[in-house]
Amino acid sequence: MANKRQLKKIINYICSDLFSECVAASLYSGNKKVEEVNAILASIIIVQRNYICRVSHPEPGMPPKKYYQDLKKRLNAQILEITDSISNI
């Protein structure tokens, strides 16, 4: 990790790509699962806000290197979960 600013840009980039992928998948699929798509879009926005805030305000008492490694690991897990839900649309 170079700095917090780059980490925030990466989070924003990933979430915007997930958002556009979800919208595209919903438009090109034959199924009309509007509530499911809206729930996925809302979860993407929540993940983005949550992790941007967590980058800005690390937990006190935890070593920064360990904190950011854990942050990246949890973000990757949530991204995989959202990707799986998008592929099920």
Secondary structure, DSSP 4 states (H G I P E B T S, - for coil): ---HHHHHHHHHHHHHHHHHHHHHHHHHSS---HHHHHHHHHHHHHHHHHHHHHHHSPPTTS-HHHHHHHHHHHHHHHHHHHHHHHHT-
